[in-house]
Amino acid sequence: MRTLTASLILTALCAATACRPQSPHYAIAHTFPVEGDGGWDYLVADEINGRLFVSHGTQVNVIDEATGTSLGVIPDTKGVHGIALADDIGKGFISCGKDSSVVVFNIRGLTFADRVKVTGANPDAILYDAFTQRVFTFNGRSSNATVIDANTNAVLGTIALEGKPEFAVSDGAGKIYVNIEDKSLICEIDPMKMTVLANWPIAPGVEPSGLALDNATHRLFSVCDNQLMVVVDAQSGMVITTLPIGESVDGAAFDPATKRVFSSNGDGTLTVVQESDGDKFTVLENVVTQKNARTCTLDHRTHHIFLSTADRGPAPAATPENPKPRPSIKPGSFVVLDVEEMK
């Protein structure tokens, strides 16, 4: 056998290194300041128009995804939690926890259209299901879901749930899945019949919040308070595997183009998980974001992930009415973080 010269060895090593797949690296590309000092919950990407709808105190801020420029405000959304966009009918829906209502608005002009009273208390997560053209509010204080006709804004019915619902996803083909936080379950719903089909335990996951879905492999990704992402078969309800994530999670997203799952954690990290197939998953990295950035949305067109957060100060004094008050928000500190993969 001939002996390789030093130059040939070096060439071979360089070629091998070049061919080796590189690990992705995500980072904050932009930080967009947003006016106002109220609290926040969900945000959602309007992929068609390149906008972000951001829950913020008693209003929803609408900003340009690329520049962070303010494009408008939807006011009078008391205790706002989530925003659902029905692009096919040009309407948006906002869940308002404090007055147990849904604000309906026109997507194009951001103008108020209607206010619908829900059939439960404290609507939190909200979902538009294009398959049925119905809106579902998941009411945290009454453990049920209100079903609204997205075209007429009429309430169609109420679905009793096993416990406190959190985030929900639709498969776009007749199934909705929602996390049941206090019972550590995933609930499967038939959106047309407005009935519960199954309740699946997700142990060892505890207190799930954010939820994402890969429709191609039928995998649900439920992020839990005990620093676990639980992967569940959306057809059988079987737990496939678990992966470690950061602390104080509240949001999750899945990018079908890259087959990556994202978990937004209040400890100031974004956990990135790679799906190799329906049974194999790997934590790629924990991206440094900002403390309290617990909720996220993904623009499938640009593959950017957006998170909202603010700096917090000391908590106010406890009262009998509010024995565990949240820490105050530092004025002028509310921002939206734009995270992307660095090429």
N, C-alpha and C positions, 0 to 999 in steps of 0.2 A: 504494500500500500504506500502511495506517495505521501510525503509529509507536506501539510499546508504551510506555506510561508506565512510570516507574521502579517503581511499585507492582506493575504487571502482570508486569514482568520478574522482580521479587523473588519473586512468587507462583509463577511458572513454574519458577524455579530451585529453590525449596523443594520443589515437587511432584516435580521430577525427582530430587532428592536422596532424597526419601522413597521413591520407587519403585525406586531403585537397590539391588540386592541387597548386603547388608553381608557382609563377610568374617567367618567364624566366629572366635571366640576361646575357646580352651580354657585352663583354669588349674587349679591344685590347689585343690580345694574343702575337703578335709579331709586331715589327716595322722594316721594311727592308729598309736600305739606298740604294738609286740608284744613280749611278754616273751621273753627268751632271747638268746643271743649266737652261735648257730651260723650257718653259711653258708646259702645259699638258692639256689633255681633257679626252677622254674615255680610259678605260682599259677593257680587256676581259679575262675571265678564259678559258684556254684550258683544259677542264676536263679530256679528254682522256689521255693526257700526263702530267698532273699536272704542267702546266706552266701558267704564266701570261704574256700577251702582253700589254705593257704599253706605251701609246702615250707620247712622251717626246721631245719637241722642234722640231728638224728636223729628228728625228729617232724614232724607236720603240724599247724599251728595252724588252728583254725576260728574265724572272727570274723564278726560281724554287719556286713553291707555298709554299713548306714546309720549305725551308731554306733561301729564298731570294737570293740565289746564282745567279750571272749573267750567263745566258746560251747563250747569243748572242745579236746582235744588227742588226736591219734592217735599213740601212742608207738611206739618200736622200729621206726623206718623208717630203717635205716642207709644213709647216703649218699643220702638222698631226692632225687629229681629232679622227677618229675611226678605229677599226679593226674588220673585220668580218671573221669568220673561217668556211670553208666548209670542215669539216673532211671527209665527204663521198667521196670527190674527191681529198683530200690532198692539198688543196690550201687555201691561205689567201688573204684578200683584205684590203688595207689601203686607207682611204680617205685623200687626200692632198689638203688643202684649198688654199694654196698660188698659186699653178700652176694648180688648177682645174683638177687634175688627180687622178687616182687610181693606186697604186702600187700593183701588183700581185706577191705573193711569194709562195714558196713551204714550207708547214708546217713542214715537217720532217727535212729538212736541213737548213731552214730559208734562202734560197737563192732566189735572185731576179729572176722573171720569165718574167714580162712584165710591161709596163706602158700604161694605157688606158686614153685617154682624154675624160672627161665627157662632156655632152651637156648643162651644166649650169655653174654657177660661185660659188666657195667656197663650194665644197662638204663637208658636216659636218657629220651627222649621216650616217652610212652605215650598211646594213642588207643583210645577205645571207638567202634566202628563199629556204629551201631544197625541198619544194613541187614542185617548178618550176625549181630548180637549176639555179636560177637567183640572181644577186646581184643588190641591189637598193642603189644608193647614193642620199641623200636628200640635195639638193643644196640651201644653205641658202640665197645667194645673188640674185638668179634668180627665187626663188619660184617654183622649179620644182624638179623632180626626174629623174635620168638617170637609165635605165635598161640595165644590162650587162649579157650576157650569161656566166655563170661561167665556162663552159667547154671550150669554144672557145675564151673567152675574147672579143667577138664582142659586140658592142653597138647595142641593139635591138630597142630602142626607148626612148621617153621622155614623162613623165607624168606631165602636168601642174597642179599646186597646188594652193589653195586659198590664200596662204600666205607663210611665212617663216617656213619651216619644222624644227622640232627638232628630238627627238628620235623616233624610230619606232620599232614595234614588229610584228611577224608573228604568226598566229594560226596553221601553218603547214598543213592547209587543204584548202587553196585557198583564204585567206584574209590576208591583211596587214593593220596595223593601225599606223598612225603617228600623233604626236602632231603638230598643226599649232600655233606657238608661238604668233605671232603678232595679230592673229584673235581669239585666245582663243577657238580653235576648235580641235576636233579629226577627222581626215580624214580616211575613209575606202576605201581601194584600192583592186581591183581585179588584182593580180600579173600576171595572165596569159593573160588577155585581155589588161592589162596596162591602165586601166581606173579608174577614181574616181567613187565610188558607192554612197558615202554620205559624208556630212560634218556636224558634230554634235557639237552644242554649249555646252560648259561645265561650263557655269556660275553656281555658283559664282566664279569658278576658273579663274584666270587671268595669262596669259603668261606661259603656260605649257612647261615643258622641259622634264624630265625623264618620261618614260612610261613602265609599266609592265602589264602582262596578266596572269590571271588564266583561263586556257582553260576549266577546269572542270565546273566552274560556269559561264563562259563567262563574266568575270568581268575585265575591264580595270582599271588600277590605274595610274592616271595622276597627277604628282606632279607640283605644280604651284608656281609662284613667290609671291603670296599673302599668303603664309604659309598655303596652303590647299592641301590635297590629295583628288582628286575628283574620286569617284568610279562610273564607267559608264558601263551600260549593252552593251556588245559588239555585241549583236544581234539587239537591238532596238535603241541604242544611248541615251537612257534615263539616266539621272543622278540619281544614287541610293542614295548616301549620300556623305558627306564630312567629313574629319578628319583633326585636326590641326597637322602641321609639323613644323620643324625649318625654319630658314631664309636662303636665298640664295641657294635654292635647285637646283640641276642639274641632279641627277640620281635617278633611282628607280630599284628595283629588287623584284621578287616574288619567294618564295620557296614552291613548291607544296607539299613537304613532311610534312612541318610544318604548311602550310597554313598561312605563314607570309609574309608581305610586308615590304620592307625597303626603306626609303627615306634618301639619303645622302645630308646633309645640310652644306653649307659653314660656318655656325656659329659654327661649331665644334660639331655637334650632328648627330646621326643616329636614326631616328624615326622608331620604330618597331610597326607594326600594325598586330593584329591577326584577321584573317577571321574565324568567327564561322560558317557562311553559306553565301550564296550569297547576303544576305541582312543585315547581322549583322557583324560589325567590331569594334574593340576596340584598342585604343593606349595602348600598354603595357609599353613602356618606351622610353626615349630619351637617348641613349647611348652617353657618352662623347667620342669624337674622337679627332679631331684636326682641328683648324681653316683652312678654305680653302679646306677641304676634301669634295668636292661637287659631285664627280662622283664615281660610285661604280660598282662592278660586283660580281656575286654570283656563287660559285662552287656548283652545285646541288649534287655533289657526297659527298663532305665533309661538306656542309652547312656553309662554311666560307664565309664571305663577305670581299671584298678587296676594299680599297679606296686609291687614290693617292693624295698627297698634298705636299706643301712646305711652308716655312715661307716667308712672303713678307716684303719688306722694303718700303721706301717712293716712291711715284710715280714720274717719271721724269717730267720735265716742259712741259706744254702743247704747242703744235704747231698748226698752221692752218691746217696741214695735219692730226694731231692727237690731237683734242681738249680735249679728255678724256683719257689720257694714263693710262695704268694699272700700279699698284705699281710694283716695281722691285722685283725680286726673290733673296732671300739671298743665296749666293753661298754655295753649299754643304748641302742644307737643304731638298732636294727632297727625299721623302720616300713613301713607300707603307705600309699601315696599314692592318693588318690581324685581323679581328674581328670575334669572335666565341662565341657561347653560353657556359657559364661556368656551368659545371655540379656540 
